[in-house]
Amino acid sequence: MDITFHIPSALSASFAKLINAPDGDIKFLIGVKETVRYGHSLVLKTRYKYFETMLTSDFKEKSEGIIRKPNIEVEVFDLILRFIYTSHVKLPSSQVIDVVNAAAELAMTDLLAICEPVIIPCLTHNNVFSFLMMSALHNLDKLRAACQSYICSHVGDLAVGQEILTLDSTQLQKLLAMDKFRVSELNVWTLAIRWAWHQHLDSVGEPLPLKTPASPGRLLVKTFDDEDAKDSVDSEPGEKKSSIMIPPGLAGTFDGENEQDYVMEMSTAAHQRLRSTVAPLLSSIRFHTMEIDQFHRFVEYTCLVPSDLCLKVYRCNTLAIKAPEHLTTPRIYPSTLLATNEWWNVLKLIPTPKGVPPVLKKLYHASRNGFSAAQFHANCDNRGATLTVAKTSTGHIIGGFSTTPWSIVGGDVLLGVALVYYIAFKKSSFIRDSGPTFGAGPDLKITSNGKRSEVHCESYTDLKLSKVLGSSFFDVVDYEVFQILF
């Protein structure tokens, strides 16, 4: 009968004696000061593929016996070296990120796996995208899921930043395909364009001057021949020209058939490169959920989307042809009455599990579905919690959030005026011949046609909303009601 003895602590203790031993045949030069540490090639090659490749191929490290790591701090490398020899590590909380980055550079997957649960609580806006890339590279599934969840929970801020542009196409495509990536589809599309442009930043030299013009303006791309670009871009004799060129002063101007069009001018080669770069992301963009006016104005005229895809979107909208479910399921219904940052400020007021932005389904849009109390109730009664957003003739934004369905009295409500004032009402009210009505007084009442709507705020008399609106009576020019699915 075989007898097996396993004494890992004794083995680790013996190997610990070899750490930084002067008889090591490999010299490490660590940090900017090139502090010397020693290692043994046999141990290094046996433990990690990274060192095996470096020390058995025609790299200069093999011939010189010297490995330089100027970007790793000495204290961090000492922890790394101890783990290589003993498989033991004690991670000071202040050095977790540095150790993880060093382990990733050295492809120490086992150490990364140990660090994985420690990294997750350390995720921030500044590091989440680099950790997402690291998790994909080293198959750290828990970290990848945590990074994706963090990004989706803070998508309102992160989707408009610069760090997201550093992702590779695979990771960005996966993010954009997620239902939890809850931004408007127009913002997903503009993010895809920004990302594609960023991939050629070394060639173009500056960020994309991208804006979405107000209605009826369109987002246009105008191309010119590369020969014309040569005349438009100054260069030194013998200078290598990029295939992507933006003439100074031409990119990003309001022009076109009307002054509200926003025109991006670029060379034909630049446009072809941009088109091919954005192509892998198109399958994750739910163009079918965009309002057809938005698709027409902001997508079609860029000529970055294949014509057959444009045709499918138009056919699905005009002929009621059914598209694949994943392309027609909206990730969010943004209010057409609010700017994106204002929309996110409103969503943050709605309490949801773990603070994740709610999933919304548009039930009613007065200017589109018919401005009447009957149509409002037909679309919105008995649909659970709802959010109402309305615009007055003076440009103020008012609205309410109710946890109880219309036609049932009671529930908590949030009211916002001009996106500055927010209050909690004690109940929502049901009035058959009126639109959304909140609180006692009523605190807020939208009439059937929007004319002479009311705000009295008897629940919160100190708010003096009538002074903000200019009167207790006002006209509503449009409003929307969203079902909150949480």
FIVOFI-397150 format. One line per 8 residues: number of its first residue (from 1); for each residue y, z, x of C-alpha. Coordinates in steps of 0.2 Angstrom, whole numbers, plus 5000, padded with zeros to 4 digits. Example, Ala and Ser with C-alpha at 12.3 -4.5 7.8 and 13.67 -1.06 7.14 Angstrom:
BEGIN
1 = 4978 5039 5062; 4995 5036 5068
This chain:
BEGIN
1 = 5000 5000 5000; 5017 4995 5007; 5030 5008 5009; 5048 5003 5009; 5062 5014 5016; 5080 5010 5011; 5093 5020 5021; 5109 5010 5018
9 = 5121 5024 5024; 5112 5025 5041; 5113 5006 5044; 5132 5006 5039; 5135 5020 5050; 5127 5011 5065; 5136 4995 5061; 5153 5005 5060
17 = 5151 5008 5078; 5153 4990 5082; 5170 4988 5073; 5183 4982 5085; 5171 4986 5099; 5178 4978 5116; 5162 4969 5119; 5165 4958 5104
25 = 5165 4939 5109; 5178 4935 5096; 5196 4940 5097; 5207 4941 5082; 5226 4940 5084; 5233 4948 5068; 5250 4948 5061; 5266 4941 5068
33 = 5265 4952 5083; 5247 4946 5086; 5239 4963 5087; 5221 4961 5095; 5206 4966 5085; 5188 4961 5091; 5173 4955 5082; 5155 4949 5085
41 = 5152 4930 5081; 5134 4934 5076; 5139 4947 5063; 5154 4936 5056; 5143 4921 5054; 5129 4930 5046; 5141 4938 5034; 5152 4924 5028
49 = 5151 4906 5026; 5170 4905 5031; 5166 4911 5049; 5150 4902 5050; 5159 4885 5047; 5173 4890 5059; 5162 4896 5073; 5148 4883 5072
57 = 5158 4867 5070; 5171 4858 5082; 5185 4870 5078; 5196 4877 5092; 5191 4894 5087; 5174 4891 5093; 5179 4885 5110; 5193 4898 5112
65 = 5184 4912 5104; 5201 4917 5096; 5205 4917 5077; 5223 4919 5072; 5228 4927 5056; 5247 4929 5057; 5249 4931 5038; 5238 4946 5037
73 = 5245 4964 5040; 5235 4974 5053; 5232 4988 5041; 5224 4976 5028; 5214 4967 5041; 5207 4984 5047; 5200 4987 5029; 5193 4969 5029
81 = 5184 4971 5046; 5177 4988 5040; 5170 4979 5025; 5163 4965 5035; 5153 4977 5045; 5148 4991 5033; 5151 4984 5015; 5161 4999 5012
89 = 5180 4999 5007; 5193 5011 5002; 5207 5002 4994; 5224 5011 4994; 5233 5006 4978; 5248 5000 4988; 5237 4988 4997; 5226 4981 4983
97 = 5235 4964 4981; 5236 4961 5000; 5218 4965 5002; 5214 4953 4988; 5224 4939 4995; 5216 4942 5013; 5199 4942 5005; 5203 4926 4996
105 = 5209 4917 5012; 5193 4922 5020; 5182 4917 5005; 5174 4935 5004; 5168 4933 4986; 5159 4950 4986; 5174 4959 4991; 5184 4950 4977
113 = 5171 4954 4964; 5173 4973 4969; 5192 4971 4968; 5191 4962 4951; 5193 4977 4940; 5207 4984 4951; 5217 4968 4951; 5218 4966 4932
121 = 5230 4981 4929; 5241 4974 4943; 5244 4958 4934; 5263 4953 4933; 5274 4938 4929; 5275 4935 4947; 5257 4935 4952; 5247 4930 4937
129 = 5246 4912 4940; 5241 4914 4958; 5227 4926 4952; 5222 4913 4939; 5219 4900 4952; 5210 4913 4963; 5198 4918 4949; 5194 4899 4946
137 = 5191 4896 4965; 5179 4911 4967; 5171 4911 4949; 5179 4928 4944; 5176 4926 4926; 5183 4943 4921; 5199 4941 4931; 5201 4923 4924
145 = 5200 4929 4906; 5212 4943 4910; 5224 4931 4917; 5223 4919 4903; 5226 4934 4891; 5241 4940 4900; 5249 4923 4900; 5246 4921 4882
153 = 5253 4938 4878; 5269 4934 4888; 5269 4915 4884; 5287 4915 4877; 5293 4919 4895; 5280 4911 4906; 5279 4894 4898; 5297 4891 4902
161 = 5297 4897 4920; 5293 4889 4936; 5277 4898 4942; 5267 4890 4928; 5270 4873 4936; 5260 4878 4952; 5244 4878 4942; 5231 4863 4945
169 = 5228 4852 4931; 5211 4860 4926; 5218 4877 4924; 5234 4871 4914; 5223 4860 4903; 5212 4875 4899; 5228 4886 4895; 5235 4872 4884
177 = 5219 4871 4874; 5219 4889 4869; 5224 4894 4852; 5232 4910 4859; 5244 4899 4869; 5256 4901 4855; 5272 4890 4858; 5278 4876 4848
185 = 5269 4859 4851; 5285 4852 4857; 5287 4865 4870; 5269 4862 4875; 5274 4843 4877; 5289 4847 4887; 5279 4859 4898; 5267 4845 4902
193 = 5281 4833 4907; 5289 4847 4918; 5272 4850 4926; 5268 4832 4930; 5285 4830 4938; 5283 4846 4948; 5267 4838 4956; 5278 4825 4964
201 = 5292 4837 4969; 5290 4833 4988; 5293 4815 4983; 5307 4816 4970; 5316 4831 4979; 5323 4840 4964; 5317 4847 4947; 5316 4836 4932
209 = 5332 4837 4922; 5324 4838 4905; 5332 4842 4889; 5328 4840 4871; 5343 4833 4861; 5348 4838 4844; 5344 4827 4829; 5345 4812 4828
217 = 5345 4811 4847; 5329 4805 4856; 5321 4809 4873; 5320 4792 4882; 5314 4785 4898; 5322 4770 4905; 5313 4762 4920; 5320 4749 4933
225 = 5311 4739 4946; 5307 4746 4963; 5318 4733 4971; 5333 4739 4961; 5329 4757 4967; 5330 4752 4985; 5348 4747 4982; 5352 4763 4973
233 = 5345 4775 4985; 5353 4776 5002; 5341 4779 5017; 5342 4779 5036; 5334 4764 5045; 5315 4766 5046; 5315 4780 5033; 5299 4780 5023
241 = 5303 4777 5005; 5293 4787 4991; 5285 4777 4977; 5295 4789 4966; 5313 4788 4967; 5328 4795 4957; 5345 4787 4960; 5358 4800 4962
249 = 5368 4803 4946; 5356 4793 4935; 5343 4805 4930; 5346 4815 4914; 5361 4808 4905; 5366 4807 4887; 5367 4788 4883; 5356 4776 4874
257 = 5359 4768 4857; 5369 4783 4852; 5377 4796 4862; 5365 4810 4857; 5350 4801 4865; 5345 4810 4882; 5340 4797 4894; 5329 4799 4910
265 = 5330 4784 4922; 5317 4782 4935; 5308 4768 4944; 5293 4759 4937; 5282 4767 4950; 5289 4784 4946; 5285 4782 4928; 5268 4776 4931
273 = 5264 4791 4942; 5271 4803 4929; 5261 4794 4916; 5245 4796 4926; 5248 4814 4931; 5251 4820 4913; 5236 4810 4906; 5223 4824 4909
281 = 5233 4836 4898; 5235 4825 4883; 5218 4830 4876; 5225 4848 4875; 5241 4844 4866; 5240 4845 4847; 5252 4830 4843; 5245 4829 4826
289 = 5253 4846 4822; 5270 4841 4827; 5282 4836 4813; 5282 4817 4813; 5301 4816 4817; 5298 4827 4832; 5284 4816 4838; 5295 4800 4835
297 = 5310 4807 4844; 5303 4817 4859; 5286 4809 4862; 5285 4790 4858; 5300 4785 4867; 5295 4793 4884; 5281 4780 4885; 5270 4793 4893
305 = 5257 4793 4879; 5245 4778 4876; 5250 4767 4861; 5233 4770 4853; 5236 4789 4852; 5253 4786 4845; 5245 4775 4832; 5232 4788 4827
313 = 5246 4801 4825; 5256 4790 4814; 5240 4785 4804; 5235 4803 4801; 5253 4808 4795; 5255 4793 4784; 5238 4788 4777; 5231 4806 4777
321 = 5217 4801 4789; 5208 4816 4795; 5209 4820 4813; 5197 4831 4823; 5200 4850 4818; 5205 4856 4836; 5219 4843 4836; 5226 4848 4819
329 = 5224 4867 4820; 5242 4873 4824; 5244 4886 4837; 5260 4892 4830; 5272 4886 4816; 5290 4888 4824; 5305 4889 4813; 5315 4873 4813
337 = 5330 4884 4809; 5329 4894 4825; 5330 4890 4844; 5314 4894 4854; 5321 4910 4862; 5328 4916 4845; 5311 4912 4837; 5302 4923 4850
345 = 5314 4937 4847; 5310 4937 4829; 5291 4937 4832; 5292 4952 4843; 5298 4962 4829; 5282 4959 4819; 5269 4973 4824; 5252 4965 4829
353 = 5237 4971 4838; 5240 4973 4857; 5257 4966 4855; 5250 4948 4855; 5262 4936 4845; 5256 4933 4827; 5248 4917 4821; 5259 4909 4808
361 = 5256 4896 4794; 5271 4888 4786; 5269 4890 4767; 5286 4884 4761; 5301 4874 4768; 5315 4873 4755; 5323 4857 4760; 5306 4848 4761
369 = 5295 4856 4747; 5309 4858 4734; 5323 4870 4733; 5318 4881 4718; 5311 4898 4714; 5296 4890 4705; 5291 4880 4721; 5293 4895 4732
377 = 5282 4906 4721; 5269 4892 4719; 5267 4890 4738; 5269 4909 4743; 5263 4921 4730; 5248 4931 4734; 5247 4925 4752; 5248 4942 4761
385 = 5261 4946 4774; 5275 4934 4776; 5290 4930 4786; 5306 4922 4778; 5319 4914 4789; 5335 4907 4780; 5351 4899 4786; 5367 4902 4777
393 = 5381 4889 4775; 5391 4899 4788; 5377 4897 4801; 5370 4914 4800; 5351 4917 4801; 5345 4930 4789; 5327 4934 4784; 5314 4946 4780
401 = 5296 4952 4785; 5285 4959 4772; 5267 4967 4774; 5264 4965 4755; 5261 4948 4746; 5274 4941 4735; 5272 4947 4717; 5267 4964 4722
409 = 5281 4977 4724; 5281 4988 4739; 5279 4986 4758; 5290 4987 4774; 5302 4973 4777; 5313 4968 4792; 5329 4960 4790; 5339 4950 4803
417 = 5356 4944 4802; 5362 4932 4815; 5348 4938 4825; 5358 4953 4830; 5355 4966 4816; 5337 4971 4811; 5333 4984 4798; 5318 4991 4789
425 = 5318 4990 4770; 5307 5001 4759; 5300 4988 4748; 5300 4969 4744; 5304 4964 4726; 5296 4951 4714; 5308 4941 4703; 5301 4926 4695
433 = 5317 4916 4693; 5322 4919 4711; 5317 4916 4729; 5312 4929 4742; 5320 4946 4737; 5320 4962 4747; 5324 4980 4744; 5335 4989 4732
441 = 5352 4982 4726; 5344 4970 4731; 5347 4971 4749; 5343 4953 4751; 5341 4940 4737; 5339 4921 4739; 5343 4913 4723; 5332 4898 4715
449 = 5344 4885 4722; 5352 4895 4736; 5369 4896 4728; 5377 4914 4727; 5363 4922 4736; 5366 4941 4738; 5365 4955 4751; 5370 4972 4746
457 = 5360 4984 4758; 5359 4999 4747; 5344 5005 4757; 5355 5005 4773; 5373 5006 4768; 5379 5009 4785; 5374 4992 4791; 5389 4983 4782
465 = 5380 4966 4782; 5393 4959 4770; 5406 4960 4784; 5394 4950 4795; 5392 4937 4782; 5410 4937 4776; 5405 4942 4758; 5391 4950 4748
473 = 5388 4933 4741; 5384 4917 4751; 5375 4901 4750; 5358 4897 4758; 5357 4879 4764; 5338 4880 4769; 5324 4893 4771; 5306 4894 4777
481 = 5292 4906 4773; 5277 4908 4785; 5261 4917 4781; 5256 4930 4795; 5238 4928 4799; 5239 4941 4814
